[in-house]
């Protein structure tokens, strides 16, 4: 035995076939079919086997560098850019930026292998698949729009965390509207919906979660007609709201947030965007680029968006509205303030009338409506403000706010009179 020959499993299979061919136990056509190569290649391998034996079947390229390997100077340039400009980028996004801004054309896998070798990227283990029933995309643009908000450090360490509201079309996967807001509130969604309605029109349906902005979660509410402020506004605009029971049910907008937490964060880092105002100004440009890359063609060319109607007053609809009953003196109390209605008609005509109070995002009463007609009013008396109710999804933002300064009791407070020799005031002269 002259030496040890290292062979791959495929080469071992070829060796067994060549032995049978050499002994006449198999035809060349049968060998070609078994090895899934051409008959000509079988003849060439048989000649090499008869000339050199098993060594003739071993690849001559084994142990030699590939002809398609990247040039060392190119790898050095890529690593320099990854450290200087694209630190923290994923392989796909880094490959796009290297091609767009630096003129370096590499495959995503090449960039991935470079980053793995330099420990700039850690391959993720495949997760155990979870079975969720599939749902086909809607056929038309505007037929179903998924809505959600995400609290995240969008500006990294350049600014505090905030909320990004996203609207994505189910049929095309195109982002219809993005908006940065300090918190996930009804008025924040109202601003996002206003921009979306003015640009695209009224969609058929909104697909949301069961946040208190969209769904009445109070257990003791027995009326099936109870709706939230946002739900009431969508009813007036003839837009149906569907609430998902699980995050997977509205997975398109959930996956959008994962993509935005990668791509949008790094795009804003490259542009030096550090505040919500500048970010909101850039979002339209980002949406155009995102839709160009990831948007798909819907099954139908029909646009299901409907134009706004003449009676759709967005200033009145997209505000907070609550019903109050006028007293005998034509007064009502709203948000710890008493309002006096000023009317030229007889007082008895409005006693016990139900009016609608419209409140703006700033907390000001914009109008008081009676049967859709605004009434004149004046502020009669402000009331002391009591405790504030916060939803469970706002507790994190509330907890991060600085505490209010402690108030010291009055010098005449009974708490300070404990232990004093002066008897408490009895009210007698």
ChimeraX attribute file (.defattr): number of C-alpha atoms within 10 A of each C-alpha:
attribute: neighborCount
match mode: 1-to-1
recipient: residues
	/A:1	3
	/A:2	4
	/A:3	5
	/A:4	7
	/A:5	8
	/A:6	12
	/A:7	16
	/A:8	10
	/A:9	9
	/A:10	11
	/A:11	16
	/A:12	15
	/A:13	13
	/A:14	21
	/A:15	22
	/A:16	11
	/A:17	22
	/A:18	27
	/A:19	17
	/A:20	13
	/A:21	18
	/A:22	14
	/A:23	8
	/A:24	10
	/A:25	11
	/A:26	14
	/A:27	13
	/A:28	20
	/A:29	13
	/A:30	14
	/A:31	20
	/A:32	17
	/A:33	12
	/A:34	12
	/A:35	14
	/A:36	10
	/A:37	12
	/A:38	13
	/A:39	17
	/A:40	12
	/A:41	12
	/A:42	23
	/A:43	16
	/A:44	11
	/A:45	17
	/A:46	22
	/A:47	16
	/A:48	17
	/A:49	20
	/A:50	13
	/A:51	11
	/A:52	10
	/A:53	15
	/A:54	20
	/A:55	17
	/A:56	16
	/A:57	21
	/A:58	20
	/A:59	11
	/A:60	9
	/A:61	9
	/A:62	10
	/A:63	7
	/A:64	7
	/A:65	8
	/A:66	9
	/A:67	7
	/A:68	6
	/A:69	8
	/A:70	11
	/A:71	8
	/A:72	9
	/A:73	9
	/A:74	12
	/A:75	13
	/A:76	12
	/A:77	12
	/A:78	22
	/A:79	18
	/A:80	12
	/A:81	14
	/A:82	20
	/A:83	12
	/A:84	9
	/A:85	14
	/A:86	21
	/A:87	13
	/A:88	13
	/A:89	20
	/A:90	18
	/A:91	22
	/A:92	14
	/A:93	17
	/A:94	23
	/A:95	23
	/A:96	17
	/A:97	18
	/A:98	19
	/A:99	14
	/A:100	11
	/A:101	8
	/A:102	12
	/A:103	10
	/A:104	15
	/A:105	12
	/A:106	15
	/A:107	13
	/A:108	16
	/A:109	12
	/A:110	15
	/A:111	23
	/A:112	20
	/A:113	15
	/A:114	19
	/A:115	21
	/A:116	14
	/A:117	11
	/A:118	11
	/A:119	10
	/A:120	18
	/A:121	17
	/A:122	12
	/A:123	10
	/A:124	6
	/A:125	6
	/A:126	6
	/A:127	6
	/A:128	6
	/A:129	6
	/A:130	6
	/A:131	6
	/A:132	8
	/A:133	8
	/A:134	8
	/A:135	7
	/A:136	8
	/A:137	15
	/A:138	17
	/A:139	19
	/A:140	20
	/A:141	24
	/A:142	25
	/A:143	20
	/A:144	24
	/A:145	27
	/A:146	26
	/A:147	22
	/A:148	20
	/A:149	25
	/A:150	18
	/A:151	20
	/A:152	14
	/A:153	16
	/A:154	27
	/A:155	21
	/A:156	14
	/A:157	9
	/A:158	13
	/A:159	13
	/A:160	13
	/A:161	17
	/A:162	19
	/A:163	20
	/A:164	24
	/A:165	22
	/A:166	24
	/A:167	26
	/A:168	23
	/A:169	26
	/A:170	25
	/A:171	22
	/A:172	20
	/A:173	23
	/A:174	23
	/A:175	23
	/A:176	24
	/A:177	22
	/A:178	21
	/A:179	23
	/A:180	24
	/A:181	22
	/A:182	14
	/A:183	21
	/A:184	22
	/A:185	16
	/A:186	20
	/A:187	20
	/A:188	20
	/A:189	22
	/A:190	22
	/A:191	17
	/A:192	20
	/A:193	24
	/A:194	16
	/A:195	15
	/A:196	17
	/A:197	20
	/A:198	12
	/A:199	12
	/A:200	16
	/A:201	18
	/A:202	22
	/A:203	23
	/A:204	18
	/A:205	18
	/A:206	22
	/A:207	23
	/A:208	24
	/A:209	21
	/A:210	15
	/A:211	16
	/A:212	18
	/A:213	20
	/A:214	22
	/A:215	19
	/A:216	17
	/A:217	13
	/A:218	8
	/A:219	6
	/A:220	6
	/A:221	10
	/A:222	8
	/A:223	7
	/A:224	7
	/A:225	7
	/A:226	12
	/A:227	17
	/A:228	17
	/A:229	23
	/A:230	23
	/A:231	19
	/A:232	19
	/A:233	20
	/A:234	21
	/A:235	14
	/A:236	13
	/A:237	21
	/A:238	14
	/A:239	16
	/A:240	14
	/A:241	21
	/A:242	16
	/A:243	16
	/A:244	14
	/A:245	11
	/A:246	10
	/A:247	13
	/A:248	14
	/A:249	18
	/A:250	20
	/A:251	12
	/A:252	17
	/A:253	26
	/A:254	18
	/A:255	13
	/A:256	17
	/A:257	21
	/A:258	12
	/A:259	12
	/A:260	16
	/A:261	15
	/A:262	15
	/A:263	19
	/A:264	20
	/A:265	17
	/A:266	21
	/A:267	16
	/A:268	20
	/A:269	17
	/A:270	11
	/A:271	10
	/A:272	13
	/A:273	19
	/A:274	17
	/A:275	16
	/A:276	19
	/A:277	12
	/A:278	13
	/A:279	20
	/A:280	16
	/A:281	11
	/A:282	15
	/A:283	17
	/A:284	16
	/A:285	10
	/A:286	18
	/A:287	17
	/A:288	14
	/A:289	12
	/A:290	17
	/A:291	15
	/A:292	11
	/A:293	10
	/A:294	11
	/A:295	16
	/A:296	12
	/A:297	13
	/A:298	17
	/A:299	13
	/A:300	12
	/A:301	10
	/A:302	12
	/A:303	14
	/A:304	17
	/A:305	18
	/A:306	14
	/A:307	14
	/A:308	15
	/A:309	10
	/A:310	6
	/A:311	8
	/A:312	13
	/A:313	12
	/A:314	16
	/A:315	12
	/A:316	16
	/A:317	19
	/A:318	27
	/A:319	22
	/A:320	23
	/A:321	23
	/A:322	13
	/A:323	14
	/A:324	17
	/A:325	16
	/A:326	19
	/A:327	16
	/A:328	13
	/A:329	13
	/A:330	20
	/A:331	20
	/A:332	18
	/A:333	18
	/A:334	15
	/A:335	14
	/A:336	12
	/A:337	14
	/A:338	16
	/A:339	20
	/A:340	18
	/A:341	21
	/A:342	13
	/A:343	13
	/A:344	7
	/A:345	8
	/A:346	8
	/A:347	13
	/A:348	11
	/A:349	10
	/A:350	19
	/A:351	15
	/A:352	15
	/A:353	15
	/A:354	15
	/A:355	22
	/A:356	19
	/A:357	20
	/A:358	22
	/A:359	20
	/A:360	16
	/A:361	16
	/A:362	8
	/A:363	10
	/A:364	10
	/A:365	16
	/A:366	17
	/A:367	18
	/A:368	23
	/A:369	17
	/A:370	15
	/A:371	11
	/A:372	10
	/A:373	10
	/A:374	15
	/A:375	14
	/A:376	12
	/A:377	15
	/A:378	11
	/A:379	12
	/A:380	14
	/A:381	12
	/A:382	13
	/A:383	12
	/A:384	8
	/A:385	9
	/A:386	8
	/A:387	5
	/A:388	5
	/A:389	6
	/A:390	9
	/A:391	10
	/A:392	10
	/A:393	13
	/A:394	13
	/A:395	10
	/A:396	10
	/A:397	14
	/A:398	14
	/A:399	9
	/A:400	8
	/A:401	8
	/A:402	7
	/A:403	8
	/A:404	6
	/A:405	6
	/A:406	6
	/A:407	6
	/A:408	7
	/A:409	10
	/A:410	9
	/A:411	9
	/A:412	8
	/A:413	10
	/A:414	10
	/A:415	10
	/A:416	11
	/A:417	13
	/A:418	11
	/A:419	8
	/A:420	8
	/A:421	7
	/A:422	8
	/A:423	9
	/A:424	10
	/A:425	6
	/A:426	6
	/A:427	5
	/A:428	4
	/A:429	3
